[in-house]
Amino acid sequence: MTTNNQLQALVSRIEHLEEEKYNIAEDIKEVYAEAKGTGFDPKIIKKIISLRKQDASKRAEEQAVLATYMDALGMLADLPLGKAALDAVRAPAPKAQKAVAEEDVDMSDFD
């Protein structure tokens, strides 16, 4: 295959893929319009899709930082869910339970 033919094949493939991309984007717009028509908020759906793409630990870290910033701006203080989120972020990590020494266990409880 000559260089010109290779170039033509690559350009044709790219053009075809661009057309597919456009069609898919149009299909996605239609789904968002359908969601809006049934009462869902497309912006929130987009945010959910974005969050679902993230690793769970990265998502949790981002949400903790967001809660911290919102608290600093006084945006959570008056909301019940905000208070619960802040309590969760501020709560100390649970302490590991101390191992119970064998001599402290009353073995008669297991008979």
N, C-alpha and C positions, 0 to 999 in steps of 0.2 A: 504494500500500500504506500502510495506516495505521501509526502508531507502535506500536500494540498488536500488529499482525500482524508487524511487523518484529522486535519484541522476542520474540514467540512463535517465530518462525523461527530467530532467533539461539540462543535457549535450546534449542530442539529439536536444532539442529546440534551445540551443545556437548554435550548429553546423549548424542547418538549417538557423537560422538568419544570421550567418556569411556568409553562402553561398549566401543568398539573398543580403546582404550588398555588397559582391564582385560583384555580377551581376549588381546591381544598379550602383556601381562605374564604371564598364565597360560601362554601358549605358551612364553615364554622360560624360565619356571620348569621346564616339562616338559623342555626341552632340557638345562638344567643337571642335572636329575635323571637324564636319560639318560646324560650325560657322566659323572656320578658312578657310575652303574651299570656303566659300562664301564671304570672304574678311573681316570678323570681327576679332578683336583682342581678343583671349581667355582670356588674362590677364586682359583686361579691363572689359570683361563680368564678370569674377570672382569678380573683385572689385565692380562692380555694384550690383551683388548678395549680396555681403557682406554689402554694404551700405543699400540695401533695407531691410535687416534683422534688422537694427538698428532703434531705436525710432527716430522720426523726430527731436526732440529737441537735442538728443545726437548727431545725425548726423550733425546738424547745429553747435553745439558747437565744434565738432571735426574739421569741415571745417574752422571755424573761427580761431581756434588755428593753424591749418595747414597754413592758409594764413598769420598769424602773424609770424610764424617761417620762412616761405618762404620769407617774406618781410625782416626779420632780416638778412637773408642770401643773399639778393639782387636778389632773383630769380623771383620776380614779377614786379619789377620797370619798365621794358622796354616793357611789354606786355599790350595791350589794355584791355584784360579781367582781367589781374592782377591789373591794375590801378582801374578798376571798382570794383573789389572785395575789394581792399584796401579801396577805398572810402566808400563802404558800411559798412565795419567793423569799420572804423574810424568815420563815421557820428554820430553826436549826436542824441540821441533818440528824436523823435518829441515831442514838448511841447504840453501839453494839451491846447486846445483852451479855452480862457477865456469865461465864460458865459456872454452873453450880457444882461445887465439889461433891464427890461421891459421898463423903461423910456427912454432908448437910442434907441428903435426901433420906426421908423416912421410907424405907423399903416396904414397910407394912401397908403403905397406900397402894402397892401394886399387887397385893395378894388377892 
